[in-house]
Amino acid sequence: MHSPVARAAAPTKASMPMFVQHPLFRPLAALAILLLIDLFMVPGFFHLEIKDGHLYGALIDIANRAAPLILAAIGMTLVIATRGIDISVGATVAISGTVAAMLIGGTMVMNNGTPEYVANTPMWLSLAAAMGVALLCGAWNGALVAGLGLQPIVATLILMVAGRGLAQLLTDGQIITVYYQPFFFLGSGYLFGLPFSLYMVAAVFIVTALLLRKTALGLFIQSVGINPVAARLAGLKTAVLIFFVYVFCAACAGVAGLMITSNIKSADANNAGLLLELDAILAVTLGGTSLAGGKFSLAGSVIGALIIQTLTYTIYSLGLPPEVNMVVKSVVVFLVCVSQSPEFKTMWRRAFPARAKG
């Protein structure tokens, strides 16, 4: 038995501040530590300035560059919540960006003696076609997982390989350049002083959060992740829900692909979205969502994506080799996976019984 002094000294949930018990405390603390390091190590990190009506600075740059990853993480959150995984996100990004770039293209014409570029295909139709292809990718994954019962990692591995190969076939292995100015607004435009990509991310996040909180959809997805058999016996259409989350994940990847292609003004089927699915999975786990499924946090996934982008920015700003970023990410993945392991949790309770009781 523990002495009264030991019991009094042992921290419990009741004695811990409420904000420490919040699920977002750890990811927010990790982000705060990174920002604190940048404050002392990166000169002018928090400096913001307005040029030509646009807000510029390291914080804006991090948020802007994290936008595609945040979109991918939002979609991946729902997939992981159902005990699934989607490693074809990067391939979907490449396909959607390739389709949009090929259709929009850009042809130079003379307008009153002034050269200007016009789209080969109406922009709205090109974007719709790109998103349609992305939705087909999600439907393919959903049919394999929910319909045929394949393991998610195997089902999405098929599209991961074939999808990028298809994008490379469409472009003949070349980079397709876009010459249509309105298309560039999606990835590099500004609205009310902020990058337009942030408004796109905010719209997707708000709509998704409302659907999950104001309807029973979030509860249904969580139920499938906790116990799919019990959810099916309770009357839930688990196959339909699983199919939906893979389609939704692909839709988020499709928007991210359009954003990336617009930002770099070209479609690079070889590198667009490369390893984006791994960063998305890491962002989701950093945000507190368990790989075992069940409870999930959209806000946590957004914070996780910001942590990854801030970490990347910090490493580059300090002049460290890019390979260091990969090593750090691998260490973070290892620590997150270990912390979610049931065996590790059991060992932790045995090593610190007083804390476990709290």
C-alpha positions in Angstrom: 0.0 0.0 0.0 1.1 3.5 -0.6 1.7 5.8 2.4 -0.7 8.8 2.9 2.1 11.1 1.8 2.5 9.2 -1.4 -1.2 9.2 -2.1 -1.4 12.9 -1.4 1.5 13.6 -3.7 0.3 11.4 -6.6 -1.4 13.6 -9.2 -4.9 12.6 -10.1 -7.3 13.8 -12.8 -9.4 15.5 -10.1 -6.4 17.6 -9.0 -5.2 18.3 -12.5 -6.4 21.5 -14.1 -9.2 21.1 -16.6 -7.3 22.4 -19.5 -4.6 19.7 -19.0 -7.3 17.0 -19.2 -8.5 18.4 -22.6 -7.8 16.1 -25.5 -6.2 18.9 -27.5 -3.8 19.9 -24.7 -0.9 17.7 -25.8 -1.0 18.7 -29.5 -1.4 22.3 -28.6 1.5 22.1 -26.2 3.7 20.5 -28.9 2.8 23.2 -31.3 3.5 25.9 -28.6 6.9 24.4 -27.9 7.8 24.5 -31.6 6.7 28.1 -31.9 8.7 28.9 -28.7 11.8 27.4 -30.3 11.2 29.4 -33.5 10.8 32.6 -31.4 14.4 32.3 -30.1 16.1 30.4 -33.0 14.5 32.0 -36.1 14.9 35.8 -36.3 11.7 37.6 -37.2 9.6 34.5 -37.0 6.5 36.3 -35.6 7.0 39.4 -37.8 4.0 40.2 -40.0 3.8 42.9 -42.6 1.3 44.1 -45.3 2.5 44.4 -48.9 0.1 45.4 -51.7 -2.8 44.6 -49.3 -1.6 41.1 -48.6 -0.4 39.8 -45.2 3.0 38.2 -45.3 5.1 36.5 -42.6 6.4 33.1 -41.5 3.1 32.2 -39.7 1.1 33.0 -42.9 3.5 31.0 -45.0 3.3 28.0 -42.6 -0.5 28.1 -42.7 -0.6 28.5 -46.4 1.8 25.6 -47.1 -0.1 23.4 -44.6 -3.4 23.9 -46.4 -3.2 20.8 -48.6 -2.0 18.7 -45.7 -4.9 19.9 -43.5 -7.4 18.9 -46.2 -5.8 15.5 -46.5 -5.8 15.1 -42.7 -9.5 16.0 -42.4 -10.4 13.3 -44.9 -8.0 10.8 -43.3 -9.5 11.4 -39.9 -12.8 9.9 -40.8 -11.1 6.9 -42.5 -8.9 6.2 -39.5 -12.0 6.6 -37.2 -13.6 3.6 -38.9 -10.4 1.5 -38.3 -9.3 2.1 -41.9 -6.4 3.7 -43.7 -5.9 5.3 -47.0 -2.4 5.3 -48.5 -3.6 6.4 -51.9 -4.2 10.0 -51.0 -1.0 11.2 -52.8 -2.0 9.3 -56.0 -5.4 11.0 -55.9 -3.8 14.3 -55.5 -1.6 13.6 -58.6 -4.6 12.4 -60.7 -6.9 15.3 -59.9 -4.1 17.9 -60.5 -3.2 16.2 -63.7 -6.8 16.2 -65.1 -7.3 19.8 -64.2 -4.0 20.9 -65.8 -4.6 19.0 -68.9 -8.1 20.3 -69.4 -7.3 24.0 -68.5 -3.9 24.2 -70.2 -3.9 27.7 -71.7 -3.7 29.1 -75.2 -2.3 32.5 -76.0 -4.6 34.8 -78.0 -4.4 38.4 -79.0 -7.1 40.7 -77.5 -6.9 44.3 -78.9 -3.2 43.8 -79.6 -2.6 42.5 -76.1 -1.6 38.8 -75.7 -3.5 36.9 -73.1 -4.1 33.2 -72.2 -7.5 31.5 -72.3 -8.4 28.1 -71.0 -8.7 25.2 -73.4 -11.7 23.9 -71.4 -14.0 26.1 -69.3 -12.5 26.3 -65.8 -15.6 25.2 -64.0 -15.9 22.1 -66.2 -12.2 21.3 -65.7 -12.5 21.5 -61.9 -15.6 19.4 -62.0 -13.9 16.8 -64.0 -10.9 16.7 -61.7 -13.1 16.3 -58.7 -15.2 13.7 -60.5 -12.0 11.6 -61.0 -11.1 12.1 -57.4 -14.6 10.8 -56.3 -14.2 7.8 -58.6 -10.9 7.0 -56.8 -12.7 7.2 -53.5 -15.5 5.0 -54.8 -13.0 2.4 -55.9 -11.3 2.3 -52.5 -14.7 2.2 -50.8 -16.0 -0.6 -53.0 -12.9 -2.7 -52.3 -13.0 -2.1 -48.5 -16.7 -2.0 -47.8 -18.0 -4.2 -50.7 -15.3 -6.9 -51.1 -14.0 -6.8 -47.5 -10.3 -6.2 -48.5 -8.0 -4.9 -45.8 -7.8 -1.1 -46.2 -4.1 -1.0 -46.5 -4.2 -3.5 -49.3 -7.1 -2.0 -51.1 -5.7 1.5 -51.1 -2.2 0.2 -52.0 -3.6 -0.8 -55.4 -4.7 2.8 -56.1 -1.5 4.2 -54.6 0.5 2.4 -57.2 -1.9 2.3 -60.2 -3.2 5.9 -59.6 0.2 7.6 -59.8 1.1 5.4 -62.8 -2.1 6.5 -64.5 -1.3 10.1 -63.9 2.2 9.6 -65.4 0.7 7.9 -68.4 -1.7 10.9 -68.9 1.2 13.3 -68.9 3.6 11.0 -70.7 5.9 11.5 -67.7 6.2 15.2 -68.4 5.3 18.3 -66.3 2.1 19.9 -67.7 2.3 23.7 -67.4 -0.9 25.8 -66.9 -1.1 29.3 -68.4 -4.5 30.4 -67.2 -4.4 33.2 -64.6 -7.8 32.6 -62.8 -6.8 29.1 -62.0 -3.8 30.3 -60.0 -6.1 32.1 -57.6 -7.0 28.7 -55.9 -3.5 28.1 -54.6 -1.7 31.4 -54.6 -4.5 34.0 -54.6 -5.4 36.4 -51.7 -8.7 37.4 -50.3 -9.1 40.1 -47.7 -5.3 40.0 -47.1 -5.1 36.3 -46.5 -4.3 33.3 -48.8 -7.4 32.0 -50.5 -6.4 28.5 -49.7 -7.0 29.2 -46.0 -10.7 30.1 -46.8 -11.0 26.8 -48.7 -9.6 24.8 -45.7 -11.9 26.7 -43.3 -15.0 26.0 -45.5 -14.2 22.2 -45.7 -13.5 22.1 -41.9 -16.6 24.0 -40.9 -18.9 22.0 -43.2 -17.4 18.7 -42.0 -17.6 19.6 -38.4 -21.2 20.7 -38.7 -22.2 17.4 -40.4 -20.5 15.4 -37.7 -21.8 17.4 -34.7 -25.2 18.5 -35.8 -26.2 15.2 -37.3 -25.8 11.6 -36.1 -23.1 11.0 -38.7 -20.2 11.5 -36.3 -21.7 9.1 -33.8 -22.3 6.5 -36.4 -18.7 6.8 -37.7 -17.4 6.5 -34.1 -19.6 3.5 -33.5 -18.3 1.7 -36.5 -14.7 2.4 -35.4 -15.3 1.1 -31.8 -17.1 -2.1 -32.8 -18.2 -2.6 -36.4 -20.0 -5.9 -35.6 -22.1 -4.3 -32.8 -22.8 -1.3 -35.0 -24.1 -3.5 -37.8 -26.3 -5.6 -35.3 -27.7 -2.3 -34.0 -29.0 -1.5 -37.4 -26.3 0.8 -38.8 -25.4 0.4 -42.4 -21.7 0.0 -41.8 -20.8 -0.7 -45.4 -22.4 2.5 -46.5 -20.6 4.5 -43.9 -17.2 3.0 -44.7 -17.8 3.6 -48.4 -18.7 7.3 -47.6 -15.6 8.0 -45.6 -13.3 6.8 -48.4 -15.2 8.9 -51.0 -14.9 11.9 -48.6 -11.2 11.3 -48.1 -10.7 11.2 -51.8 -12.7 14.4 -52.3 -10.5 16.2 -49.8 -7.4 14.9 -51.6 -8.9 16.1 -54.9 -9.3 19.6 -53.6 -5.7 19.4 -52.2 -4.5 18.3 -55.7 -6.2 21.3 -57.3 -4.6 23.6 -54.7 -1.1 22.2 -55.2 -1.4 22.3 -59.0 -2.7 25.9 -58.9 0.1 26.9 -56.5 3.0 25.5 -58.7 1.2 26.4 -61.9 1.7 22.9 -63.3 0.9 19.3 -62.8 3.9 17.1 -61.8 2.5 13.5 -61.7 5.8 12.2 -60.4 6.1 14.4 -57.3 2.7 16.0 -56.6 1.3 14.7 -53.3 4.3 12.3 -52.9 4.2 10.8 -49.4 1.3 13.2 -48.5 -0.7 10.3 -47.1 2.0 9.5 -44.6 2.1 13.1 -43.3 -1.7 13.0 -43.2 -1.7 9.9 -41.1 0.9 11.4 -38.8 -1.1 14.6 -38.5 -4.2 12.6 -37.5 -2.4 10.6 -34.8 -0.6 13.7 -33.5 -4.0 15.2 -33.1 -5.1 12.5 -30.7 -7.1 10.1 -33.0 -6.2 6.5 -32.3 -5.2 4.2 -35.2 -7.4 1.6 -33.6 -10.5 3.6 -34.6 -13.3 5.1 -32.6 -13.0 8.6 -31.1 -11.6 11.2 -33.4 -10.8 14.9 -33.4 -11.0 17.1 -36.5 -9.5 20.0 -34.7 -6.7 17.8 -33.4 -5.9 16.7 -37.0 -5.7 20.4 -38.1 -3.3 21.1 -35.2 -1.3 18.0 -36.1 -0.9 19.2 -39.7 0.3 22.6 -38.4 2.8 20.8 -36.1 4.3 19.0 -39.1 4.5 22.1 -41.3 6.0 24.2 -38.4 8.5 21.4 -37.8 9.5 21.4 -41.5 9.8 25.2 -41.6 11.9 25.2 -38.4 14.3 22.6 -39.7 14.8 24.4 -43.0 15.2 27.8 -41.3 17.9 26.4 -39.0 19.9 25.3 -42.0 19.6 21.6 -41.3 19.6 19.1 -44.1 16.1 18.1 -45.4 16.9 14.5 -44.4 16.7 15.6 -40.7 13.0 16.2 -41.3 12.4 12.6 -42.3 14.3 11.3 -39.3 12.4 13.5 -36.9 9.1 12.4 -38.4 10.0 8.8 -38.1 10.9 9.3 -34.4 7.5 11.0 -33.9 5.7 8.2 -35.6 7.5 5.7 -33.4 6.6 7.5 -30.2 3.0 8.0 -31.2 2.5 4.3 -32.2 4.2 3.2 -29.0 2.1 5.5 -26.8 -1.1 4.0 -28.4 0.0 0.4 -27.9 -2.1 -1.5 -25.3 1.1 -3.3 -24.1 2.8 0.0 -23.5 -0.2 1.4 -21.6 -0.2 -1.8 -19.4 3.5 -1.4 -18.7 2.9 2.3 -17.9 0.2 1.5 -15.4 2.4 -1.1 -13.7 5.4 1.3 -13.5 3.3 4.2 -12.2 0.3 2.7 -10.4 -0.6 5.9 -8.6 -0.8 7.8 -11.8 -2.8 5.1 -13.5 -5.4 5.1 -10.7 -5.7 8.9 -11.1 
